[in-house]
């Protein structure tokens, strides 16, 4: 059993305080049963409850892990799909095999958060190419992303001074999976600076969920970003329709790679 699972079982009176401290330090909690180590162990031992546990884990992360709720974060994942197998047992066995293979692969990599985030971004690109769609619908090609990030992070009054040390807010109104926003953040961080808040809007539900996961995987706190699921062209985000000048949102930088590939 993973050590944390054992500790939870032995110290039921202390778990609430422990979780409170976790939220204070890392801004989120994932209970031991839903941690990757526990899930991978279930897969390794071909546990019959893996599929149920995974579903409960998804629900827990969506509703309880973070201070803000991430409703529908895994809505596009269907664990009861016939494609995984006919009937619960076949699907559970297939998931055990898949997760075990992923665990074996992950064991060879660094657990550095950026390695995970970068791998995730690479896979999004491959997914776009494999599904026959232009990758631009999911993420901004790296070269374009680098140039845009470099331009918006310079001081527009005095570019010679280099990258700004602080951006209060950055917005992408066609954010896809959020890679361009993350690149701006990386550019500022490389110069020893920080970003206050990341905002984005995305119409495609799958890509919107990918963007939220991408932020979390890159270590952006849930209070550090706000991504809205809606159509920018129809101006669906209430916040951006604010008429009171004092309350109107303003951004230090706005970046976008609009979906030119759409008709």
C-alpha positions as CSV (number, residue, x, y, z in Angstrom):
1,X,0.0,0.0,0.0
2,X,1.2,3.6,-0.7
3,X,2.5,5.1,2.6
4,X,-0.1,8.0,2.6
5,X,-3.0,5.5,2.3
6,X,-1.7,3.7,5.4
7,X,-1.2,7.0,7.3
8,X,-4.8,8.1,6.4
9,X,-6.1,4.7,7.7
10,X,-4.2,5.0,10.9
11,X,-4.9,8.6,11.7
12,X,-8.5,9.4,10.9
13,X,-8.7,12.3,13.4
14,X,-5.7,14.1,11.9
15,X,-6.7,14.0,8.2
16,X,-8.8,17.1,8.2
17,X,-6.0,19.2,9.7
18,X,-3.5,17.6,7.3
19,X,-5.7,18.5,4.3
20,X,-6.0,22.1,5.6
21,X,-2.2,22.4,5.7
22,X,-2.0,20.8,2.2
23,X,-4.4,23.4,0.8
24,X,-2.4,26.2,2.4
25,X,0.9,25.0,0.9
26,X,0.0,23.5,-2.4
27,X,-3.5,24.9,-3.0
28,X,-5.1,21.5,-3.6
29,X,-5.7,18.1,-2.1
30,X,-6.0,14.7,-3.7
31,X,-6.9,11.9,-1.4
32,X,-4.5,9.0,-1.3
33,X,-6.9,6.5,-3.0
34,X,-6.9,8.8,-6.1
35,X,-3.2,9.6,-6.3
36,X,-1.4,8.2,-9.3
37,X,0.7,5.8,-7.2
38,X,-2.5,4.2,-5.8
39,X,-4.2,4.0,-9.3
40,X,-1.0,2.5,-10.8
41,X,-0.8,-0.1,-8.0
42,X,-4.4,-1.1,-8.7
43,X,-3.5,-1.6,-12.3
44,X,-0.4,-3.6,-11.5
45,X,-2.4,-6.0,-9.4
46,X,-5.3,-6.1,-11.9
47,X,-7.7,-4.8,-9.2
48,X,-11.4,-5.3,-10.1
49,X,-12.4,-1.9,-8.7
50,X,-10.0,0.2,-10.8
51,X,-12.6,1.6,-13.2
52,X,-14.9,2.6,-10.3
53,X,-12.0,4.2,-8.4
54,X,-10.9,6.2,-11.4
55,X,-14.4,7.6,-11.9
56,X,-14.7,8.5,-8.2
57,X,-11.2,10.1,-8.5
58,X,-12.3,12.2,-11.5
59,X,-15.4,13.4,-9.6
60,X,-13.3,14.2,-6.5
61,X,-10.8,16.3,-8.5
62,X,-13.6,18.1,-10.3
63,X,-15.6,19.0,-7.1
64,X,-13.3,18.9,-4.1
65,X,-9.6,19.0,-4.8
66,X,-9.4,22.8,-5.4
67,X,-10.9,25.8,-3.8
68,X,-12.6,26.6,-7.1
69,X,-14.6,23.8,-8.6
70,X,-13.5,22.3,-11.9
71,X,-17.0,21.1,-13.1
72,X,-16.8,18.9,-16.2
73,X,-13.0,18.8,-16.3
74,X,-13.2,15.1,-17.4
75,X,-16.6,15.3,-19.1
76,X,-15.1,14.2,-22.4
77,X,-13.7,11.0,-20.9
78,X,-16.2,8.1,-21.1
79,X,-15.0,5.2,-19.0
80,X,-18.1,3.2,-19.9
81,X,-17.4,3.4,-23.6
82,X,-17.9,0.2,-25.6
83,X,-14.5,1.0,-27.2
84,X,-12.8,0.0,-24.0
85,X,-14.6,-3.4,-24.0
86,X,-18.0,-5.0,-23.6
87,X,-19.1,-5.0,-20.0
88,X,-17.4,-3.8,-16.8
89,X,-14.9,-6.5,-16.4
90,X,-13.5,-6.2,-19.9
91,X,-13.2,-2.4,-19.6
92,X,-11.6,-2.7,-16.2
93,X,-9.0,-5.2,-17.5
94,X,-8.2,-3.0,-20.5
95,X,-7.7,0.1,-18.2
96,X,-5.4,-2.0,-16.0
97,X,-3.3,-2.8,-19.0
98,X,-3.2,0.8,-20.3
99,X,-2.4,2.3,-16.9
100,X,0.3,-0.3,-16.1
101,X,2.1,0.5,-19.4
102,X,1.9,4.3,-18.7
103,X,3.3,3.7,-15.2
104,X,6.2,1.7,-16.6
105,X,7.0,4.5,-19.1
106,X,6.6,7.3,-16.5
107,X,9.0,5.5,-14.1
108,X,11.8,6.2,-16.6
109,X,11.2,10.0,-16.6
110,X,11.9,12.9,-14.2
111,X,8.9,13.8,-12.0
112,X,9.7,17.5,-12.7
113,X,6.4,19.3,-13.2
114,X,7.6,20.9,-16.4
115,X,8.5,17.5,-18.0
116,X,4.9,16.4,-17.5
117,X,3.5,19.7,-18.9
118,X,5.8,19.6,-21.9
119,X,5.0,16.0,-22.6
120,X,1.3,16.8,-22.4
121,X,1.8,19.7,-24.8
122,X,3.7,17.4,-27.2
123,X,0.8,14.9,-27.1
124,X,-1.8,17.6,-27.8
125,X,0.2,18.4,-31.0
126,X,0.3,14.7,-32.0
127,X,-3.4,14.3,-31.2
128,X,-4.2,17.3,-33.5
129,X,-2.1,15.9,-36.3
130,X,-3.5,12.4,-35.8
131,X,-7.1,13.5,-35.9
132,X,-6.6,15.2,-39.2
133,X,-7.2,18.7,-37.8
134,X,-4.8,21.5,-38.1
135,X,-2.8,21.6,-34.9
136,X,-3.5,25.3,-34.7
137,X,-7.0,24.5,-33.4
138,X,-5.4,23.1,-30.2
139,X,-2.2,24.9,-29.7
140,X,0.0,27.6,-31.3
141,X,3.0,26.3,-33.1
142,X,6.1,26.9,-31.0
143,X,7.9,29.3,-33.3
144,X,4.8,31.7,-33.5
145,X,4.3,31.3,-29.8
146,X,7.9,32.3,-29.1
147,X,7.7,35.5,-31.2
148,X,4.3,36.6,-29.8
149,X,5.5,36.0,-26.2
150,X,8.7,37.9,-26.8
151,X,6.8,40.9,-28.3
152,X,4.1,41.2,-25.5
153,X,6.5,40.8,-22.6
154,X,8.8,43.6,-23.8
155,X,8.3,47.1,-22.3
156,X,6.5,48.8,-25.2
157,X,7.8,52.3,-24.1
158,X,11.4,51.1,-23.8
159,X,12.0,47.7,-25.5
160,X,15.8,47.9,-24.9
161,X,15.2,47.3,-21.2
162,X,14.2,43.7,-22.1
163,X,11.5,41.5,-20.7
164,X,9.1,43.0,-18.1
165,X,9.5,41.7,-14.6
166,X,5.8,41.8,-13.8
167,X,2.6,41.4,-15.9
168,X,-0.6,41.8,-13.9
169,X,-2.7,40.0,-16.4
170,X,-2.5,38.3,-19.8
171,X,-5.5,37.3,-22.0
172,X,-6.0,35.0,-25.0
173,X,-9.5,35.2,-26.5
174,X,-9.0,32.0,-28.6
175,X,-6.8,30.1,-26.1
176,X,-7.1,26.5,-27.4
177,X,-5.3,24.3,-24.9
178,X,-3.5,27.3,-23.3
179,X,0.0,26.8,-24.7
180,X,0.5,30.4,-25.8
181,X,-0.6,31.7,-22.4
182,X,1.9,29.3,-20.7
183,X,4.6,30.4,-23.1
184,X,4.1,34.1,-22.1
185,X,4.3,33.0,-18.4
186,X,7.5,31.0,-19.1
187,X,9.1,34.0,-20.9
188,X,8.4,36.3,-17.9
189,X,9.6,33.6,-15.4
190,X,12.9,33.2,-17.4
191,X,13.6,36.9,-16.9
192,X,13.0,36.5,-13.1
193,X,9.5,38.0,-13.2
194,X,5.9,36.9,-12.4
195,X,2.4,37.0,-13.9
196,X,-0.6,38.0,-11.8
197,X,-3.5,36.3,-13.6
198,X,-4.0,34.3,-16.8
199,X,-7.3,34.6,-18.6
200,X,-8.6,32.8,-21.7
201,X,-11.7,32.0,-23.6
202,X,-12.3,28.8,-25.7
203,X,-15.3,27.6,-27.6
204,X,-14.5,23.9,-28.1
205,X,-15.4,21.9,-24.9
206,X,-12.6,19.4,-25.3
207,X,-10.0,22.0,-25.9
208,X,-11.4,24.1,-23.0
209,X,-10.9,21.1,-20.6
210,X,-7.4,20.5,-22.0
211,X,-6.6,24.2,-21.3
212,X,-7.6,23.9,-17.6
213,X,-5.7,20.6,-17.2
214,X,-2.7,22.2,-19.0
215,X,-2.7,25.1,-16.5
216,X,-2.8,22.7,-13.5
217,X,-0.1,20.5,-15.0
218,X,2.2,23.5,-15.4
219,X,1.8,24.4,-11.7
220,X,-0.5,27.4,-12.2
221,X,-2.6,27.7,-9.0
222,X,-6.3,27.6,-9.5
223,X,-6.5,31.2,-8.3
224,X,-3.9,32.2,-10.9
225,X,-6.1,31.5,-14.0
226,X,-9.6,31.9,-15.3
227,X,-10.6,30.2,-18.5
228,X,-14.1,30.6,-19.8
229,X,-16.0,28.2,-22.1
230,X,-17.7,30.3,-24.7
231,X,-17.7,31.8,-28.1
232,X,-15.6,35.0,-28.4
233,X,-17.2,36.1,-31.6
234,X,-20.6,36.0,-29.9
235,X,-19.1,37.8,-26.9
236,X,-20.6,35.2,-24.4
237,X,-18.4,36.1,-21.4
238,X,-20.4,38.4,-19.1
239,X,-17.2,39.8,-17.6
240,X,-16.1,41.2,-21.0
241,X,-19.5,42.9,-21.6
242,X,-19.2,45.0,-18.4
243,X,-20.3,48.6,-19.2
244,X,-19.1,50.3,-16.1
245,X,-15.6,51.6,-17.0
246,X,-14.4,51.1,-13.4
247,X,-15.2,47.4,-13.5
248,X,-14.2,46.7,-17.1
249,X,-11.4,44.1,-17.2
250,X,-8.1,45.4,-18.5
251,X,-5.1,43.3,-19.5
252,X,-1.4,44.1,-19.7
253,X,-1.0,41.8,-22.7
254,X,-3.4,40.2,-25.1
255,X,-2.2,37.3,-27.3
256,X,-4.1,35.1,-29.7
257,X,-3.7,32.7,-32.6
258,X,-7.2,32.9,-34.0
259,X,-8.7,29.8,-35.6
260,X,-7.8,30.7,-39.2
261,X,-8.3,27.1,-40.2
262,X,-12.0,27.3,-39.5
263,X,-14.4,28.4,-42.3
